[in-house]
Amino acid sequence: EVRLVESGGGLVQGGGSLRLSCAASGFTFEDYAIRWFRQAPGKEREGVSCITILDGSTTYKDSVKGRFTISSDNAKNTVYLQMNSLKPEDTAVYYCAAAGVRSGYGCYSALGGYDFWGQGTQVTVSS
């Protein structure tokens, strides 16, 4: 059974930090890229950061560069998103999703190109 399970969300004051985790199972981790998305109420889902597991290459949305860091622990099949200097506008449900690198476009996949999704974890940043 394929699973992506997010954890680590919560309520934090502005300027604070959170680390999200995305634990993957049921597929060959190294054959995929994992992207973090977020969706705030009334807004479209947007990509935040992505990592290609095989080579560790990363991408970031401009508004999170320098504040967020994506990483992976391949031994644990887990991707992390370290979020520092959080702002109220970072408030959203955060999802991780997997897109094949060999079978698809990895981090360059369109929204519909992600094969597997997690259930999401809420991040709330107070002002």
Disulfide bonds with the S-S distance in Angstrom:
Cys22-Cys96 2.12
Cys50-Cys107 2.03
